[in-house]
Amino acid sequence: MNRRVIAWIAAAAIAAVAIAAFAGWVEQKSGAVLAQRHAAPAAPLRVPVSPDAAGQGLRLARLNGCFSCHRAALTGGSVSHGIAGFHLTAPNLTRAIRTMTDSQAATAIRFGIAPDGRSLFDMPSDEYVRLSDQDTDAIIACLRTLAPRPDASPPTQWGFEGRMLLAFGYLKNEAEAVNPANRGPVMTPKALVALGRYLALSQCAGCHAADLGGDPDMHSPDLRAEARHYSLAEFRRFFATGKPRKGNDTAIMSHAINVALKYLTPQDVGAIYAYLKTPERGEK
């Protein structure tokens, strides 16, 4: 047989073995990620769920983006997908809430851990961990008022593409991303600056970094520096309309306002403004 043909056959065999080995590693590594169980923090909800909090909970669910990923009726929706069968779905909350106790629901929201100990993926629990027990309580109370409805999207399909994302750590593992030290207070603060700090950290830190100084990767600005360019009236108008001061390029922020942040109350917006105007040493 021609030596060149033999070389091609040998190369093809080596490539086939390498591909099989790689596929086996991806399957093993991604399987380990999916099979991993995480211990839930003790006593995740420190106040009882109040049935009369459901109205406030609806506003908070909209403010915190639940309707963005889980869709308008909270019956589930596609979060991300690929070209080779990968399809990550935000679940149907009208049904999921009925499979969880209040503590399990709070753990899923704020710590990214499902009732069976599995990690959730692409759930912003590293931001929601900052929510107070009172606000988490209200969101759960709201979800419990919803009648169960059929799923609006098929369940998650990992496929080889999704499993590669898991194996190489490209999908955020919420159970590992959450810092329990950032856990929010029992009650939502009422004092103006304290409320502003709470809202800024729970609503803004995800894009503007934990110190609100901006995130270069997300091209988000330092919020204190940005607030200096706004009067209180202009700041309120921005949050009411999504339209910034003339000359500012804030397309992403305008989108966030129109989708979720418009559900901040005028008092909330004023509190955030007051906090951002407070000298940084005040935070210490």
N, C-alpha and C positions, 0 to 999 in steps of 0.2 A: 504493500500500500504506500502511496505517495507520502513522504515525510510531512509535507505541508498539510495534507489531509489529517494525518495522525495528530499533528500539533493543534489543528482546529478542533478536533474531537476532544483532545485532552483539555483544551482551554474551555470548551463548552461544558465538559463534565465538572471541571473545577468551579466554573461560574454557577452551575446548577447546585452544587454542594454548598457553595457560599450563600446563595439565595435561600436555600432551604434552612441553613443554619441561622441566617438573619431572621427569617420568618419565624423560626422556632423561638429565637430570643425575644422577638417582639411579642409573641403570644404569651410567653412565660412572664415577661416583665409587666406587660399591661394587665395580665391576669392577676398578678400579685398586687398591683395598684387597686384594681377593682375589688379584690377579695379582702383587702386590709380593713380592719375594724378599729374604730377610734373610741376611746372612752369619753363619754359626755361629762362636762363639768358638773360638779355637784350643785344641786338646787338652782337650776338655770333660770327659774322665774320666782322672784321674791314677793310678788303680789298676786292675789287671786284674779283670774280673768273676770271682768265685770260685764255682764250682758248689756248694760246701758252705755258701754263704751263703743258699741258697734258703729254709731254715726261718725264719731271721731276717727275710728279705725279705717273707715272708707277713705277719708281724706288722707290719712297717713299712708295707706296702701298705694294711693295714687302718687303721693309725694315721693315715696321711696321706690317707685318704678316697678311695682308688682305687675301693673297692667301693661308695661312695656314688653316684658318677656313672656308673661303668662296670658297675654292678650286681653282684649276688651271685656270678655266674659269670664276671665280667669280659668278658661277651660284648656289651657295649654297652647304651646306654639313652638316653632323651630327657633332655637337660639343660634346655632351655627350648623353648617353642613359643608360637605366636600363634594368631590367629583367622582368618588369611588364608593358610594354607599354610606359614608359617614353622615349621621343625622342626629344632632344633640337636641333633645326636646326639653323645654320647661314643662313640668307636669301640670295636670288638671287639678288646680287647687280646690275646686268645689268637691272633688272626691278624695283627694289626698288628706284634707283636713279631718275627714271622718275616720281615718286610720290612725290618728295620733291623739295622744293626750295633750293637754295644754303645755306641759313641760317638754314633751317631745317636739311639739310645734315650735316652741321658743328656742329649743336647741337647734333645730333645723334652720330657723331664721338667723339666729345670731352666731352660731358656731359652725354651721355648714355640715352638720352631722345628722344623717337619717336615723330613724328609730332603730334600725338594725345595726347601727354603728358605721355604716359606709359613709364615705365622704361624698358631698355633693360637688358638682363641677359647674363652673361659671355662674355660681350663685354668689352675689357680693356680700357674703357674711362677714368678710374682713372689714366692711363698712357698717353693716347692720349690728355688729357686736357693740357699737357705741350707742345703740338705741336704749332708752330707759326701759325698765320693766313696765312702767305705765303705758308707754307707747306700744311696746310689743304686745302687751295685754289687749290694747284696743284693736290692733290689727288682727289678732287671733279671734277676738269677739266678733269682728266684722266677717271673717271667713266662715265662722260657724253659723252665720245667718243665711248663707248661700245655699240654695237648693242644688243638689247634685245634678250635673249635666254631662252628656256624653263628651268624650275626649274630642278635641278639635284637631289634634295632630297625632300621628303615629308615635309610639314610644321610641326612645333612643335606640339607634342602630349604630354600633361602633364600627363594624367592618374593619378591614386591615388598616385603612387610612386613620380611623379614629384610634385604633390600638397603637399605631405608631405615635400619635400625638400624646397618648398616655405614657407610652414607654419612654419617650424623650422629655417628658415633663412640660409639654407645651400647653396643656390644659390645666388651669389653676386648680389645685387640690385644696378646696376650701377648708377642710378640717386642719390642714397644715398651715394654711395662710393666715388663719385667725390668731390674733394675739389676745389671749384671755385677759391680759392686764388692761386692755382697752375697754373692758366691759362697762356699759353705761350705768348711770345711777338708777336707784329704785324709782324715784319720781322725777318727772320732767321739771327742770328748774323754772321758777316763776320770775325771779329778779331779772331785770332787763339784760344786763351784760352776761350774767350766768346763762340765761336762756340763749343769748346770741352765741356764746362759746359752744354750748351743747349742739345747737343747730349747725354751726359752721363745721364742727368736727364730724357730725353724723351725716351731713349732706354735702360738704365741700371737700373734705380731706381725701376722698377717693380720687379726685382729679387734681387737686391743688397741693397734695402731700400733707402729711400729718401736722406740719408746722404752718400750713397754709401759705408757704413761701413759693409755691409753684413747682411744677414738674416738667423739666426740659423734654422728657420723652413724650409727654402729652401736649407740649406747647402751651401749658397753662400758666398764667401769671401769678405773681405774688399778690394775694388778695388785699393785704393791707395797703400795698402801694397802689393797687387799682382803685380801692375805695377812696383814696385821697382826691381822685378826679371827679367824684360824684358828690352832689349835695344829697341830703336825705330824700328830697322830692324826686330827684333824678334816679336815685337808687330804687325807690319804690316803683317808679314808672318802668324801669328796666325789668323788674321782676313781674310787673303786671302785663307787659306787652312783649317782652323778649327783644325789644329794640334798644340797643345801647346808645350812648352818647355818640354824636356824629364823629366819624373818623376812627372809631374803634372796630377792630376785626374780631368779633366774638361769635362766629357762626355756631361753634359747638355749644357755647354757653346759651345762646339764643334757642338752640334746639332743646337743650336740657330744660330750659324754662318752659317752653311750649309743651313739652311732654310731661314734666313732673313738677318742677320747682314753682310753677304758677300756683300750686296748691298751698304754698306758704301763705299764712295769713299776713295782713298788714302789720300786725304786732310782731310776728316772726321776722319779717324783713327789717323792721326797725331795730329789732334786737340784734340781728346779725350786723347791721350797719354800726350800731353802738359798740359792739365788741371789736369790729375791725378798726374802729376809730380809737379804741383804747390803747394806750402805749403798751408795747410788748411786755414790759416788766410787770404789767398788771396780770398777765397770765400766770406768772410765777407766784 
